[in-house]
Amino acid sequence: MAKRKPNAAFMKPVTPDAALAAVVGAKPLPRTELTKQLWVYIKANNLQDPKKKTQIIADDKLKAVFDGKKSVSMFEMTKLVSGHVTK
């Protein structure tokens, strides 16, 4: 069985806008790395709902990325983050 190649679109660096850069830094990152950095931030700041692990609780920096929402699901988070990057 052939080894799966990573999707090139995910590996192409994207540039975070100012709101997202406050969380993950301003340098261009592949989407996979951007998501990893986001999780590092979420875990470091204890922003995962303890009862419902799929919910992310937004602090002030994340509220800017999450369109002002107080909490979002992990799945909604990836959709919202997409609006804060330029290819």
PyMOL Python script that loads the backbone (N, CA, C, O; Angstrom):
from pymol import cmd

cmd.read_pdbstr("""\
ATOM      1  N   MET A   1       0.844  -1.191   0.000  1.00  0.00           N
ATOM      2  CA  MET A   1       0.000   0.000   0.000  1.00  0.00           C
ATOM      3  C   MET A   1       0.885   1.249   0.000  1.00  0.00           C
ATOM      4  O   MET A   1       1.818   1.356   0.795  1.00  0.00           O
ATOM      5  N   ALA A   2       0.586   2.179  -0.888  1.00  0.00           N
ATOM      6  CA  ALA A   2       1.385   3.402  -1.011  1.00  0.00           C
ATOM      7  C   ALA A   2       1.126   4.321   0.181  1.00  0.00           C
ATOM      8  O   ALA A   2       0.014   4.397   0.703  1.00  0.00           O
ATOM      9  N   LYS A   3       2.188   5.018   0.596  1.00  0.00           N
ATOM     10  CA  LYS A   3       2.067   5.945   1.718  1.00  0.00           C
ATOM     11  C   LYS A   3       1.274   7.169   1.259  1.00  0.00           C
ATOM     12  O   LYS A   3       1.510   7.711   0.179  1.00  0.00           O
ATOM     13  N   ARG A   4       0.339   7.589   2.092  1.00  0.00           N
ATOM     14  CA  ARG A   4      -0.482   8.751   1.730  1.00  0.00           C
ATOM     15  C   ARG A   4       0.335  10.026   1.767  1.00  0.00           C
ATOM     16  O   ARG A   4       1.075  10.277   2.718  1.00  0.00           O
ATOM     17  N   LYS A   5       0.194  10.829   0.724  1.00  0.00           N
ATOM     18  CA  LYS A   5       0.889  12.119   0.688  1.00  0.00           C
ATOM     19  C   LYS A   5       0.018  13.154   1.388  1.00  0.00           C
ATOM     20  O   LYS A   5      -1.203  13.141   1.231  1.00  0.00           O
ATOM     21  N   PRO A   6       0.637  14.061   2.168  1.00  0.00           N
ATOM     22  CA  PRO A   6      -0.195  15.102   2.785  1.00  0.00           C
ATOM     23  C   PRO A   6      -0.768  16.016   1.702  1.00  0.00           C
ATOM     24  O   PRO A   6      -0.128  16.266   0.681  1.00  0.00           O
ATOM     25  N   ASN A   7      -1.947  16.494   1.938  1.00  0.00           N
ATOM     26  CA  ASN A   7      -2.610  17.388   0.995  1.00  0.00           C
ATOM     27  C   ASN A   7      -1.790  18.670   0.855  1.00  0.00           C
ATOM     28  O   ASN A   7      -1.514  19.349   1.845  1.00  0.00           O
ATOM     29  N   ALA A   8      -1.406  18.995  -0.370  1.00  0.00           N
ATOM     30  CA  ALA A   8      -0.568  20.165  -0.629  1.00  0.00           C
ATOM     31  C   ALA A   8      -1.207  21.462  -0.143  1.00  0.00           C
ATOM     32  O   ALA A   8      -0.507  22.375   0.296  1.00  0.00           O
ATOM     33  N   ALA A   9      -2.522  21.543  -0.219  1.00  0.00           N
ATOM     34  CA  ALA A   9      -3.223  22.756   0.230  1.00  0.00           C
ATOM     35  C   ALA A   9      -3.019  22.993   1.726  1.00  0.00           C
ATOM     36  O   ALA A   9      -2.920  24.137   2.168  1.00  0.00           O
ATOM     37  N   PHE A  10      -2.958  21.911   2.500  1.00  0.00           N
ATOM     38  CA  PHE A  10      -2.740  22.047   3.942  1.00  0.00           C
ATOM     39  C   PHE A  10      -1.307  22.437   4.261  1.00  0.00           C
ATOM     40  O   PHE A  10      -1.044  23.048   5.297  1.00  0.00           O
ATOM     41  N   MET A  11      -0.377  22.089   3.377  1.00  0.00           N
ATOM     42  CA  MET A  11       1.031  22.345   3.638  1.00  0.00           C
ATOM     43  C   MET A  11       1.461  23.742   3.188  1.00  0.00           C
ATOM     44  O   MET A  11       2.510  24.236   3.601  1.00  0.00           O
ATOM     45  N   LYS A  12       0.642  24.377   2.338  1.00  0.00           N
ATOM     46  CA  LYS A  12       0.981  25.709   1.839  1.00  0.00           C
ATOM     47  C   LYS A  12       0.833  26.737   2.961  1.00  0.00           C
ATOM     48  O   LYS A  12      -0.214  26.809   3.605  1.00  0.00           O
ATOM     49  N   PRO A  13       1.882  27.532   3.194  1.00  0.00           N
ATOM     50  CA  PRO A  13       1.774  28.508   4.283  1.00  0.00           C
ATOM     51  C   PRO A  13       0.668  29.539   4.049  1.00  0.00           C
ATOM     52  O   PRO A  13       0.455  30.001   2.928  1.00  0.00           O
ATOM     53  N   VAL A  14      -0.021  29.883   5.117  1.00  0.00           N
ATOM     54  CA  VAL A  14      -1.026  30.944   5.093  1.00  0.00           C
ATOM     55  C   VAL A  14      -0.583  32.002   6.102  1.00  0.00           C
ATOM     56  O   VAL A  14       0.116  31.693   7.067  1.00  0.00           O
ATOM     57  N   THR A  15      -0.991  33.242   5.876  1.00  0.00           N
ATOM     58  CA  THR A  15      -0.586  34.328   6.753  1.00  0.00           C
ATOM     59  C   THR A  15      -1.741  34.735   7.664  1.00  0.00           C
ATOM     60  O   THR A  15      -2.810  35.108   7.180  1.00  0.00           O
ATOM     61  N   PRO A  16      -1.533  34.664   8.988  1.00  0.00           N
ATOM     62  CA  PRO A  16      -2.601  35.069   9.920  1.00  0.00           C
ATOM     63  C   PRO A  16      -2.820  36.580   9.886  1.00  0.00           C
ATOM     64  O   PRO A  16      -1.865  37.337   9.714  1.00  0.00           O
ATOM     65  N   ASP A  17      -4.071  37.028  10.050  1.00  0.00           N
ATOM     66  CA  ASP A  17      -4.329  38.461  10.160  1.00  0.00           C
ATOM     67  C   ASP A  17      -3.973  38.909  11.592  1.00  0.00           C
ATOM     68  O   ASP A  17      -3.529  38.097  12.403  1.00  0.00           O
ATOM     69  N   ALA A  18      -4.167  40.179  11.891  1.00  0.00           N
ATOM     70  CA  ALA A  18      -3.752  40.740  13.186  1.00  0.00           C
ATOM     71  C   ALA A  18      -4.397  40.017  14.376  1.00  0.00           C
ATOM     72  O   ALA A  18      -3.727  39.742  15.371  1.00  0.00           O
ATOM     73  N   ALA A  19      -5.697  39.711  14.275  1.00  0.00           N
ATOM     74  CA  ALA A  19      -6.404  39.053  15.381  1.00  0.00           C
ATOM     75  C   ALA A  19      -5.823  37.663  15.651  1.00  0.00           C
ATOM     76  O   ALA A  19      -5.590  37.296  16.802  1.00  0.00           O
ATOM     77  N   LEU A  20      -5.595  36.903  14.599  1.00  0.00           N
ATOM     78  CA  LEU A  20      -5.058  35.548  14.760  1.00  0.00           C
ATOM     79  C   LEU A  20      -3.575  35.585  15.125  1.00  0.00           C
ATOM     80  O   LEU A  20      -3.096  34.736  15.878  1.00  0.00           O
ATOM     81  N   ALA A  21      -2.854  36.564  14.595  1.00  0.00           N
ATOM     82  CA  ALA A  21      -1.421  36.697  14.896  1.00  0.00           C
ATOM     83  C   ALA A  21      -1.187  36.919  16.394  1.00  0.00           C
ATOM     84  O   ALA A  21      -0.144  36.529  16.920  1.00  0.00           O
ATOM     85  N   ALA A  22      -2.146  37.543  17.082  1.00  0.00           N
ATOM     86  CA  ALA A  22      -2.028  37.766  18.530  1.00  0.00           C
ATOM     87  C   ALA A  22      -1.978  36.437  19.285  1.00  0.00           C
ATOM     88  O   ALA A  22      -1.489  36.378  20.413  1.00  0.00           O
ATOM     89  N   VAL A  23      -2.483  35.377  18.660  1.00  0.00           N
ATOM     90  CA  VAL A  23      -2.511  34.065  19.289  1.00  0.00           C
ATOM     91  C   VAL A  23      -1.377  33.168  18.791  1.00  0.00           C
ATOM     92  O   VAL A  23      -0.693  32.532  19.592  1.00  0.00           O
ATOM     93  N   VAL A  24      -1.173  33.114  17.467  1.00  0.00           N
ATOM     94  CA  VAL A  24      -0.208  32.156  16.897  1.00  0.00           C
ATOM     95  C   VAL A  24       1.063  32.791  16.345  1.00  0.00           C
ATOM     96  O   VAL A  24       1.963  32.076  15.906  1.00  0.00           O
ATOM     97  N   GLY A  25       1.153  34.115  16.358  1.00  0.00           N
ATOM     98  CA  GLY A  25       2.318  34.782  15.776  1.00  0.00           C
ATOM     99  C   GLY A  25       2.014  35.211  14.349  1.00  0.00           C
ATOM    100  O   GLY A  25       1.081  34.701  13.729  1.00  0.00           O
ATOM    101  N   ALA A  26       2.805  36.151  13.825  1.00  0.00           N
ATOM    102  CA  ALA A  26       2.489  36.756  12.533  1.00  0.00           C
ATOM    103  C   ALA A  26       3.120  36.058  11.329  1.00  0.00           C
ATOM    104  O   ALA A  26       2.754  36.342  10.188  1.00  0.00           O
ATOM    105  N   LYS A  27       4.070  35.143  11.576  1.00  0.00           N
ATOM    106  CA  LYS A  27       4.731  34.561  10.406  1.00  0.00           C
ATOM    107  C   LYS A  27       3.858  33.524   9.695  1.00  0.00           C
ATOM    108  O   LYS A  27       3.083  32.817  10.339  1.00  0.00           O
ATOM    109  N   PRO A  28       3.985  33.434   8.373  1.00  0.00           N
ATOM    110  CA  PRO A  28       3.183  32.461   7.614  1.00  0.00           C
ATOM    111  C   PRO A  28       3.464  31.030   8.076  1.00  0.00           C
ATOM    112  O   PRO A  28       4.615  30.652   8.294  1.00  0.00           O
ATOM    113  N   LEU A  29       2.402  30.244   8.221  1.00  0.00           N
ATOM    114  CA  LEU A  29       2.496  28.856   8.682  1.00  0.00           C
ATOM    115  C   LEU A  29       1.604  27.974   7.815  1.00  0.00           C
ATOM    116  O   LEU A  29       0.585  28.439   7.304  1.00  0.00           O
ATOM    117  N   PRO A  30       1.976  26.705   7.645  1.00  0.00           N
ATOM    118  CA  PRO A  30       1.016  25.787   7.004  1.00  0.00           C
ATOM    119  C   PRO A  30      -0.195  25.635   7.927  1.00  0.00           C
ATOM    120  O   PRO A  30      -0.056  25.766   9.143  1.00  0.00           O
ATOM    121  N   ARG A  31      -1.362  25.363   7.380  1.00  0.00           N
ATOM    122  CA  ARG A  31      -2.583  25.230   8.192  1.00  0.00           C
ATOM    123  C   ARG A  31      -2.416  24.223   9.324  1.00  0.00           C
ATOM    124  O   ARG A  31      -2.910  24.437  10.431  1.00  0.00           O
ATOM    125  N   THR A  32      -1.715  23.122   9.042  1.00  0.00           N
ATOM    126  CA  THR A  32      -1.529  22.088  10.066  1.00  0.00           C
ATOM    127  C   THR A  32      -0.789  22.670  11.269  1.00  0.00           C
ATOM    128  O   THR A  32      -1.162  22.416  12.414  1.00  0.00           O
ATOM    129  N   GLU A  33       0.245  23.439  11.011  1.00  0.00           N
ATOM    130  CA  GLU A  33       1.053  24.048  12.068  1.00  0.00           C
ATOM    131  C   GLU A  33       0.248  25.130  12.801  1.00  0.00           C
ATOM    132  O   GLU A  33       0.347  25.275  14.019  1.00  0.00           O
ATOM    133  N   LEU A  34      -0.537  25.874  12.046  1.00  0.00           N
ATOM    134  CA  LEU A  34      -1.377  26.925  12.620  1.00  0.00           C
ATOM    135  C   LEU A  34      -2.355  26.316  13.634  1.00  0.00           C
ATOM    136  O   LEU A  34      -2.537  26.849  14.729  1.00  0.00           O
ATOM    137  N   THR A  35      -2.978  25.196  13.256  1.00  0.00           N
ATOM    138  CA  THR A  35      -3.913  24.506  14.150  1.00  0.00           C
ATOM    139  C   THR A  35      -3.177  24.010  15.385  1.00  0.00           C
ATOM    140  O   THR A  35      -3.691  24.114  16.499  1.00  0.00           O
ATOM    141  N   LYS A  36      -1.963  23.465  15.193  1.00  0.00           N
ATOM    142  CA  LYS A  36      -1.158  22.993  16.324  1.00  0.00           C
ATOM    143  C   LYS A  36      -0.877  24.132  17.301  1.00  0.00           C
ATOM    144  O   LYS A  36      -1.024  23.967  18.512  1.00  0.00           O
ATOM    145  N   GLN A  37      -0.470  25.296  16.767  1.00  0.00           N
ATOM    146  CA  GLN A  37      -0.163  26.461  17.598  1.00  0.00           C
ATOM    147  C   GLN A  37      -1.399  26.930  18.357  1.00  0.00           C
ATOM    148  O   GLN A  37      -1.312  27.320  19.521  1.00  0.00           O
ATOM    149  N   LEU A  38      -2.538  26.891  17.695  1.00  0.00           N
ATOM    150  CA  LEU A  38      -3.803  27.281  18.318  1.00  0.00           C
ATOM    151  C   LEU A  38      -4.088  26.382  19.518  1.00  0.00           C
ATOM    152  O   LEU A  38      -4.490  26.863  20.577  1.00  0.00           O
ATOM    153  N   TRP A  39      -3.877  25.067  19.349  1.00  0.00           N
ATOM    154  CA  TRP A  39      -4.105  24.121  20.442  1.00  0.00           C
ATOM    155  C   TRP A  39      -3.110  24.319  21.574  1.00  0.00           C
ATOM    156  O   TRP A  39      -3.462  24.162  22.743  1.00  0.00           O
ATOM    157  N   VAL A  40      -1.877  24.659  21.242  1.00  0.00           N
ATOM    158  CA  VAL A  40      -0.872  24.936  22.280  1.00  0.00           C
ATOM    159  C   VAL A  40      -1.379  26.099  23.139  1.00  0.00           C
ATOM    160  O   VAL A  40      -1.318  26.051  24.367  1.00  0.00           O
ATOM    161  N   TYR A  41      -1.880  27.143  22.473  1.00  0.00           N
ATOM    162  CA  TYR A  41      -2.403  28.328  23.168  1.00  0.00           C
ATOM    163  C   TYR A  41      -3.620  27.956  24.031  1.00  0.00           C
ATOM    164  O   TYR A  41      -3.708  28.344  25.196  1.00  0.00           O
ATOM    165  N   ILE A  42      -4.546  27.205  23.443  1.00  0.00           N
ATOM    166  CA  ILE A  42      -5.772  26.814  24.157  1.00  0.00           C
ATOM    167  C   ILE A  42      -5.433  26.008  25.413  1.00  0.00           C
ATOM    168  O   ILE A  42      -5.987  26.257  26.483  1.00  0.00           O
ATOM    169  N   LYS A  43      -4.531  25.051  25.278  1.00  0.00           N
ATOM    170  CA  LYS A  43      -4.158  24.208  26.419  1.00  0.00           C
ATOM    171  C   LYS A  43      -3.349  24.986  27.464  1.00  0.00           C
ATOM    172  O   LYS A  43      -3.558  24.822  28.666  1.00  0.00           O
ATOM    173  N   ALA A  44      -2.432  25.827  27.001  1.00  0.00           N
ATOM    174  CA  ALA A  44      -1.601  26.615  27.918  1.00  0.00           C
ATOM    175  C   ALA A  44      -2.458  27.561  28.766  1.00  0.00           C
ATOM    176  O   ALA A  44      -2.136  27.837  29.921  1.00  0.00           O
ATOM    177  N   ASN A  45      -3.551  28.051  28.175  1.00  0.00           N
ATOM    178  CA  ASN A  45      -4.417  28.992  28.885  1.00  0.00           C
ATOM    179  C   ASN A  45      -5.674  28.331  29.453  1.00  0.00           C
ATOM    180  O   ASN A  45      -6.591  29.012  29.913  1.00  0.00           O
ATOM    181  N   ASN A  46      -5.704  26.998  29.415  1.00  0.00           N
ATOM    182  CA  ASN A  46      -6.814  26.239  29.980  1.00  0.00           C
ATOM    183  C   ASN A  46      -8.165  26.705  29.442  1.00  0.00           C
ATOM    184  O   ASN A  46      -9.075  27.007  30.214  1.00  0.00           O
ATOM    185  N   LEU A  47      -8.292  26.761  28.124  1.00  0.00           N
ATOM    186  CA  LEU A  47      -9.501  27.294  27.496  1.00  0.00           C
ATOM    187  C   LEU A  47     -10.432  26.218  26.935  1.00  0.00           C
ATOM    188  O   LEU A  47     -11.358  26.521  26.183  1.00  0.00           O
ATOM    189  N   GLN A  48     -10.178  24.958  27.307  1.00  0.00           N
ATOM    190  CA  GLN A  48     -11.074  23.885  26.891  1.00  0.00           C
ATOM    191  C   GLN A  48     -12.111  23.693  27.985  1.00  0.00           C
ATOM    192  O   GLN A  48     -11.773  23.658  29.168  1.00  0.00           O
ATOM    193  N   ASP A  49     -13.371  23.569  27.592  1.00  0.00           N
ATOM    194  CA  ASP A  49     -14.423  23.338  28.575  1.00  0.00           C
ATOM    195  C   ASP A  49     -14.168  21.996  29.267  1.00  0.00           C
ATOM    196  O   ASP A  49     -14.104  20.968  28.593  1.00  0.00           O
ATOM    197  N   PRO A  50     -14.021  21.980  30.607  1.00  0.00           N
ATOM    198  CA  PRO A  50     -13.694  20.719  31.295  1.00  0.00           C
ATOM    199  C   PRO A  50     -14.789  19.653  31.168  1.00  0.00           C
ATOM    200  O   PRO A  50     -14.490  18.459  31.172  1.00  0.00           O
ATOM    201  N   LYS A  51     -16.052  20.073  31.057  1.00  0.00           N
ATOM    202  CA  LYS A  51     -17.155  19.124  30.946  1.00  0.00           C
ATOM    203  C   LYS A  51     -17.375  18.665  29.501  1.00  0.00           C
ATOM    204  O   LYS A  51     -17.753  17.521  29.249  1.00  0.00           O
ATOM    205  N   LYS A  52     -17.135  19.563  28.578  1.00  0.00           N
ATOM    206  CA  LYS A  52     -17.368  19.254  27.166  1.00  0.00           C
ATOM    207  C   LYS A  52     -16.100  19.621  26.384  1.00  0.00           C
ATOM    208  O   LYS A  52     -15.956  20.745  25.903  1.00  0.00           O
ATOM    209  N   LYS A  53     -15.197  18.662  26.270  1.00  0.00           N
ATOM    210  CA  LYS A  53     -13.862  18.899  25.705  1.00  0.00           C
ATOM    211  C   LYS A  53     -13.876  19.467  24.283  1.00  0.00           C
ATOM    212  O   LYS A  53     -12.886  20.060  23.853  1.00  0.00           O
ATOM    213  N   THR A  54     -14.976  19.298  23.550  1.00  0.00           N
ATOM    214  CA  THR A  54     -15.016  19.819  22.183  1.00  0.00           C
ATOM    215  C   THR A  54     -15.319  21.314  22.142  1.00  0.00           C
ATOM    216  O   THR A  54     -15.231  21.938  21.084  1.00  0.00           O
ATOM    217  N   GLN A  55     -15.679  21.897  23.300  1.00  0.00           N
ATOM    218  CA  GLN A  55     -15.965  23.338  23.356  1.00  0.00           C
ATOM    219  C   GLN A  55     -14.712  24.117  23.752  1.00  0.00           C
ATOM    220  O   GLN A  55     -14.006  23.746  24.690  1.00  0.00           O
ATOM    221  N   ILE A  56     -14.451  25.190  23.030  1.00  0.00           N
ATOM    222  CA  ILE A  56     -13.329  26.071  23.326  1.00  0.00           C
ATOM    223  C   ILE A  56     -13.899  27.353  23.928  1.00  0.00           C
ATOM    224  O   ILE A  56     -14.777  27.979  23.333  1.00  0.00           O
ATOM    225  N   ILE A  57     -13.411  27.744  25.096  1.00  0.00           N
ATOM    226  CA  ILE A  57     -13.854  28.968  25.759  1.00  0.00           C
ATOM    227  C   ILE A  57     -12.910  30.090  25.319  1.00  0.00           C
ATOM    228  O   ILE A  57     -11.694  29.984  25.480  1.00  0.00           O
ATOM    229  N   ALA A  58     -13.469  31.146  24.771  1.00  0.00           N
ATOM    230  CA  ALA A  58     -12.645  32.220  24.230  1.00  0.00           C
ATOM    231  C   ALA A  58     -12.201  33.205  25.305  1.00  0.00           C
ATOM    232  O   ALA A  58     -13.005  33.660  26.118  1.00  0.00           O
ATOM    233  N   ASP A  59     -10.894  33.531  25.297  1.00  0.00           N
ATOM    234  CA  ASP A  59     -10.423  34.653  26.108  1.00  0.00           C
ATOM    235  C   ASP A  59     -10.485  35.874  25.180  1.00  0.00           C
ATOM    236  O   ASP A  59     -11.002  35.766  24.068  1.00  0.00           O
ATOM    237  N   ASP A  60      -9.975  37.019  25.610  1.00  0.00           N
ATOM    238  CA  ASP A  60     -10.083  38.229  24.787  1.00  0.00           C
ATOM    239  C   ASP A  60      -9.429  38.074  23.417  1.00  0.00           C
ATOM    240  O   ASP A  60      -9.968  38.530  22.409  1.00  0.00           O
ATOM    241  N   LYS A  61      -8.252  37.420  23.388  1.00  0.00           N
ATOM    242  CA  LYS A  61      -7.557  37.244  22.102  1.00  0.00           C
ATOM    243  C   LYS A  61      -8.347  36.343  21.163  1.00  0.00           C
ATOM    244  O   LYS A  61      -8.457  36.625  19.970  1.00  0.00           O
ATOM    245  N   LEU A  62      -8.892  35.265  21.700  1.00  0.00           N
ATOM    246  CA  LEU A  62      -9.645  34.339  20.854  1.00  0.00           C
ATOM    247  C   LEU A  62     -11.006  34.891  20.444  1.00  0.00           C
ATOM    248  O   LEU A  62     -11.511  34.554  19.374  1.00  0.00           O
ATOM    249  N   LYS A  63     -11.605  35.739  21.284  1.00  0.00           N
ATOM    250  CA  LYS A  63     -12.890  36.354  20.922  1.00  0.00           C
ATOM    251  C   LYS A  63     -12.765  37.118  19.604  1.00  0.00           C
ATOM    252  O   LYS A  63     -13.687  37.121  18.789  1.00  0.00           O
ATOM    253  N   ALA A  64     -11.609  37.766  19.406  1.00  0.00           N
ATOM    254  CA  ALA A  64     -11.380  38.511  18.160  1.00  0.00           C
ATOM    255  C   ALA A  64     -11.368  37.558  16.961  1.00  0.00           C
ATOM    256  O   ALA A  64     -11.809  37.922  15.871  1.00  0.00           O
ATOM    257  N   VAL A  65     -10.869  36.355  17.163  1.00  0.00           N
ATOM    258  CA  VAL A  65     -10.815  35.352  16.093  1.00  0.00           C
ATOM    259  C   VAL A  65     -12.175  34.673  15.919  1.00  0.00           C
ATOM    260  O   VAL A  65     -12.557  34.316  14.805  1.00  0.00           O
ATOM    261  N   PHE A  66     -12.901  34.496  17.020  1.00  0.00           N
ATOM    262  CA  PHE A  66     -14.182  33.787  17.007  1.00  0.00           C
ATOM    263  C   PHE A  66     -15.375  34.716  16.775  1.00  0.00           C
ATOM    264  O   PHE A  66     -16.491  34.386  17.177  1.00  0.00           O
ATOM    265  N   ASP A  67     -15.165  35.852  16.145  1.00  0.00           N
ATOM    266  CA  ASP A  67     -16.246  36.804  15.850  1.00  0.00           C
ATOM    267  C   ASP A  67     -17.012  37.223  17.092  1.00  0.00           C
ATOM    268  O   ASP A  67     -18.230  37.399  17.045  1.00  0.00           O
ATOM    269  N   GLY A  68     -16.295  37.386  18.218  1.00  0.00           N
ATOM    270  CA  GLY A  68     -16.913  37.868  19.447  1.00  0.00           C
ATOM    271  C   GLY A  68     -17.650  36.821  20.257  1.00  0.00           C
ATOM    272  O   GLY A  68     -18.219  37.139  21.302  1.00  0.00           O
ATOM    273  N   LYS A  69     -17.653  35.564  19.791  1.00  0.00           N
ATOM    274  CA  LYS A  69     -18.362  34.512  20.528  1.00  0.00           C
ATOM    275  C   LYS A  69     -17.591  34.120  21.784  1.00  0.00           C
ATOM    276  O   LYS A  69     -16.360  34.111  21.793  1.00  0.00           O
ATOM    277  N   LYS A  70     -18.335  33.794  22.850  1.00  0.00           N
ATOM    278  CA  LYS A  70     -17.710  33.405  24.120  1.00  0.00           C
ATOM    279  C   LYS A  70     -17.157  31.992  24.078  1.00  0.00           C
ATOM    280  O   LYS A  70     -16.165  31.686  24.741  1.00  0.00           O
ATOM    281  N   SER A  71     -17.803  31.125  23.295  1.00  0.00           N
ATOM    282  CA  SER A  71     -17.284  29.762  23.141  1.00  0.00           C
ATOM    283  C   SER A  71     -17.741  29.184  21.804  1.00  0.00           C
ATOM    284  O   SER A  71     -18.814  29.512  21.297  1.00  0.00           O
ATOM    285  N   VAL A  72     -16.900  28.318  21.251  1.00  0.00           N
ATOM    286  CA  VAL A  72     -17.208  27.677  19.970  1.00  0.00           C
ATOM    287  C   VAL A  72     -16.787  26.208  20.049  1.00  0.00           C
ATOM    288  O   VAL A  72     -15.985  25.829  20.903  1.00  0.00           O
ATOM    289  N   SER A  73     -17.330  25.396  19.161  1.00  0.00           N
ATOM    290  CA  SER A  73     -16.905  23.994  19.114  1.00  0.00           C
ATOM    291  C   SER A  73     -15.586  23.928  18.342  1.00  0.00           C
ATOM    292  O   SER A  73     -15.234  24.865  17.624  1.00  0.00           O
ATOM    293  N   MET A  74     -14.867  22.829  18.489  1.00  0.00           N
ATOM    294  CA  MET A  74     -13.599  22.657  17.766  1.00  0.00           C
ATOM    295  C   MET A  74     -13.833  22.780  16.261  1.00  0.00           C
ATOM    296  O   MET A  74     -12.998  23.324  15.539  1.00  0.00           O
ATOM    297  N   PHE A  75     -14.972  22.270  15.796  1.00  0.00           N
ATOM    298  CA  PHE A  75     -15.264  22.257  14.364  1.00  0.00           C
ATOM    299  C   PHE A  75     -15.569  23.663  13.862  1.00  0.00           C
ATOM    300  O   PHE A  75     -15.149  24.050  12.771  1.00  0.00           O
ATOM    301  N   GLU A  76     -16.298  24.418  14.665  1.00  0.00           N
ATOM    302  CA  GLU A  76     -16.597  25.805  14.305  1.00  0.00           C
ATOM    303  C   GLU A  76     -15.310  26.630  14.340  1.00  0.00           C
ATOM    304  O   GLU A  76     -15.128  27.540  13.531  1.00  0.00           O
ATOM    305  N   MET A  77     -14.424  26.311  15.278  1.00  0.00           N
ATOM    306  CA  MET A  77     -13.161  27.033  15.398  1.00  0.00           C
ATOM    307  C   MET A  77     -12.369  26.989  14.094  1.00  0.00           C
ATOM    308  O   MET A  77     -11.869  28.019  13.643  1.00  0.00           O
ATOM    309  N   THR A  78     -12.247  25.813  13.485  1.00  0.00           N
ATOM    310  CA  THR A  78     -11.464  25.717  12.250  1.00  0.00           C
ATOM    311  C   THR A  78     -12.092  26.555  11.141  1.00  0.00           C
ATOM    312  O   THR A  78     -11.383  27.153  10.332  1.00  0.00           O
ATOM    313  N   LYS A  79     -13.425  26.598  11.105  1.00  0.00           N
ATOM    314  CA  LYS A  79     -14.119  27.403  10.097  1.00  0.00           C
ATOM    315  C   LYS A  79     -13.856  28.898  10.335  1.00  0.00           C
ATOM    316  O   LYS A  79     -13.574  29.639   9.393  1.00  0.00           O
ATOM    317  N   LEU A  80     -13.948  29.331  11.588  1.00  0.00           N
ATOM    318  CA  LEU A  80     -13.728  30.739  11.922  1.00  0.00           C
ATOM    319  C   LEU A  80     -12.280  31.154  11.673  1.00  0.00           C
ATOM    320  O   LEU A  80     -12.022  32.269  11.220  1.00  0.00           O
ATOM    321  N   VAL A  81     -11.341  30.264  11.966  1.00  0.00           N
ATOM    322  CA  VAL A  81      -9.916  30.567  11.766  1.00  0.00           C
ATOM    323  C   VAL A  81      -9.636  30.793  10.270  1.00  0.00           C
ATOM    324  O   VAL A  81      -8.818  31.640   9.911  1.00  0.00           O
ATOM    325  N   SER A  82     -10.307  30.046   9.418  1.00  0.00           N
ATOM    326  CA  SER A  82     -10.118  30.187   7.967  1.00  0.00           C
ATOM    327  C   SER A  82     -10.384  31.616   7.488  1.00  0.00           C
ATOM    328  O   SER A  82      -9.789  32.076   6.513  1.00  0.00           O
ATOM    329  N   GLY A  83     -11.279  32.305   8.181  1.00  0.00           N
ATOM    330  CA  GLY A  83     -11.584  33.690   7.821  1.00  0.00           C
ATOM    331  C   GLY A  83     -10.518  34.679   8.257  1.00  0.00           C
ATOM    332  O   GLY A  83     -10.602  35.864   7.935  1.00  0.00           O
ATOM    333  N   HIS A  84      -9.512  34.204   8.989  1.00  0.00           N
ATOM    334  CA  HIS A  84      -8.466  35.081   9.497  1.00  0.00           C
ATOM    335  C   HIS A  84      -7.093  34.808   8.889  1.00  0.00           C
ATOM    336  O   HIS A  84      -6.069  35.215   9.438  1.00  0.00           O
ATOM    337  N   VAL A  85      -7.081  34.118   7.753  1.00  0.00           N
ATOM    338  CA  VAL A  85      -5.801  33.860   7.089  1.00  0.00           C
ATOM    339  C   VAL A  85      -5.882  34.294   5.627  1.00  0.00           C
ATOM    340  O   VAL A  85      -6.944  34.265   5.005  1.00  0.00           O
ATOM    341  N   THR A  86      -4.732  34.694   5.105  1.00  0.00           N
ATOM    342  CA  THR A  86      -4.652  34.994   3.674  1.00  0.00           C
ATOM    343  C   THR A  86      -3.664  34.018   3.065  1.00  0.00           C
ATOM    344  O   THR A  86      -2.644  33.682   3.667  1.00  0.00           O
ATOM    345  N   LYS A  87      -3.980  33.576   1.876  1.00  0.00           N
ATOM    346  CA  LYS A  87      -3.142  32.583   1.202  1.00  0.00           C
ATOM    347  C   LYS A  87      -1.955  33.242   0.554  1.00  0.00           C
ATOM    348  O   LYS A  87      -1.134  32.564  -0.063  1.00  0.00           O
TER     349      LYS A  87
END
""", "prot")
cmd.dss("prot")
cmd.show_as("cartoon", "prot")
cmd.util.cbc("prot")
cmd.orient("prot")
